[in-house]
């Protein structure tokens, strides 16, 4: 059965990620994409920096692997482990649905409602029940080691390149130094150079010759073809003139010039051993620095999938604490997290207290105090203390795994400008070979000696390597994805970068985005002669046991108010909750009523002028106004206070809106709330009244985005709820607040792990800076090739220098990309 027929299976389309080896330049990625794209129902996206290919197909993945291998590359299917990362230490474990619908949403360190269970027994001794697996897994990252800087030199390929480059450098230096200075050229120096050059050309350059031959067998041409042909041409010419020409005679000397010149002996006394050595050594050193930089971009930048993963967890079984592989933890299990440990699951703390380092998830540098009832996320680290966590999400379902997957997906993508570069690189190598042959022929027939023609052709072959083109986007994107992850900013892919540059309007959802989404006290107005303490005593007594957002907000405000300690001794009897209106009861022996105006008016109470005015002002501002009335010594009820409760604006929202305006963006507010509440929030954060769209249904939010797009605006939508998902998907750029629903996060192009709205401008700044870096990389790569090729073709570039310049271009692209690691948020 052919590969094509294998891929034509009627099964549903699937996405397979492949690890591809043997790629050296953009020509390689372009060739793989073109070949797979010719298969029915198959599309592929190949990334040089990550060595990964994302293939969408409807058949057997093994058939895809065979097609890639027939092109001369190595390929294997990448499996996803429990942590949602590539090749994780433990397999994925089937998980049940969370016990509570909202548990597991990516809202870090939020206090969970309800009473935490504290009945989980602690181990009787720190080491009770310890199994042999308690010891660290060999080669696995241990909790507490996540901050260590990864060492790229531990990578086998990097180590091999370094070893070969250093050996070749030691052998090449004498050859190059002697060839550059005729005074140091002793009798038969050329034969000593041959002895030193041979291992450099064949042992040091073996990886290039082998790759070139493998690709040639599969009728493909790559960067290795250019290097191999250039080096073998220089070495072959030198051997020929040594054995069959006059270059091997004793006492023959020649100098080295930056610009090759014709030889009066017709090239028979000219050798290019120093050029062959320099090309191999320069390419090896350049490839080592380039690969090491790429590894740093993928790991030290924070994009590594397992950089803070923990391979095991301390699981509570009955009254014992057992260390098990994290893949064995199920939803509902309880795990112990001690000082220095990394939280292995998403869950809720049921016992204990600790200070958590949440920088990996939110970018916040200060540890956060947590206690029973707090929701925590995998990937955060326990700085001090000890807690017991009930797992609500495990393995690939944790927020850490989802964020890691998002970063990996982002690294696999390509910007449209990179696609153009890859298409050029894919056709570049055969064009260069033709140009090199033409250069040789031109100088040969122009009566130049054969040695000069060979030198010019070699320079063309070596200097034209398109590897810098293939690295321009993936290295920059890898660094940006890693840096963004450390700052709590996740990019979906390179297309986001191009859109971010054009955004003109930012539409903000109100509830949960601009505001906290939780009720809080807005204002309190007292009747004349009424003390704060008297108000808060009755609020606490009446509302403590009432399960309602307004009641909880009032009790929290009372708890924080002055005099609440003495108020706490007040008790209420005969408490009656009136659905939708409020509560009544007896406090300190007198009747008290707290609720909507209608409730107290039904009790025959009229509001005095000052409280009536406060009530109207609160409702005009979109707040929920409640009236507190209690009886005097004669048993006559009277209104004593008006309390306004509403969704509270985040402390940083006003600053975030100001920053958007500074960037030339137009902020708008979009909400289903009533107009009064929307305009009140807009006024507080600095959004113009004409930029407020209120009282829209969830299904109508996407229509508003469409209307703005038809008006010619490039729209970014910021939201956090399920009702925002359609608008996020419809906008040119969707920014999901990480504290929101999973559906909103999945619909967004950018995800902000925290709830700070200032992250919107930081995300846009990072995206724009990354796009600028990519364009700078591509500009340099194109200018380099455009400028160097004519110099080489006209015989104005020494082949040895051509090899050095080719390596420098790739190093520049990697180094320029690594500058993104220094990006700092305004926050």
PyMOL commands that set and color helices and strands:
alter all, ss='L'
color gray80, all
select helices_A, chain A and resi 3-6+26-37+61-70+132-134+152-154+156-180+182-184+189-204+206-217+223-244+273-298+326-328+359-362+395-397+399-412+416-445+450-463+467-486+494-500+510-514+532-543+549-560+564-567+597-602+609-620+653-662+675-685+689-691+698-710+722-730+742-747+759-793+799-822
alter helices_A, ss='H'
color red, helices_A
select strands_A, chain A and resi 14-21+43-47+52-57+74-77+312-317+320-325+334-338+346-357+368-371+375-376+381-393+489-491+505-509+515-526+572-578+582-587+590-595+624-631+637-649+666-670+692-693+715-719+733-737+750-752
alter strands_A, ss='S'
color yellow, strands_A
deselect
rebuild
show_as cartoon
